Amino acid sequence: MDKSLYIPLKDLEIYKLARELSSRGWEIYESLSWQDKKTIGDQFIRAIDSIGANIAEGYSRYHYLDRIKFYYTSRASLAESYDHWLGLLYERKKINSENYDKIRDIKRELLMKLNNFIKVTYKNKNNEFQ
């Protein structure tokens, strides 16, 4: 790989967005009661933190298919954290609409960029042997 084309993980836009989601998720988690943390919060924070963790792990893999597997897992964790756990927190009035809407906006942007990242990784894999 040409080192001049390498983007450090911390500079990847999808990783930055994942870290921003983790930070906002942690703010929500910290505001929960002990019981809410144990029943829903712990699973929410694990799911939201695993988005960036899977991006990081995939980005460090050598083989394209390994990378893509972790990016898919990251995308699944994004759905779990937002569509399921955050949705439940909102329905149960554990978070306000402002927090929900802000995370929704970041989630939409990250999902679009993550899908594009997966697409480009596939494209690079297919161009590798040409």
Number of C-alpha atoms within 10 A of each C-alpha: 6 5 6 6 7 8 9 8 15 11 9 14 14 21 21 15 20 27 18 15 25 21 15 18 23 16 12 21 20 11 13 16 11 11 9 14 17 11 10 16 24 13 15 24 21 14 23 27 22 20 29 25 19 22 25 19 15 22 20 12 13 10 11 18 14 14 21 20 15 21 26 18 17 27 22 15 22 24 18 18 25 22 13 13 20 26 15 16 20 14 11 9 10 16 18 12 11 9 15 17 11 12 19 16 11 15 20 12 13 21 19 11 15 22 14 12 16 19 13 12 17 16 12 12 14 11 9 9 6 5
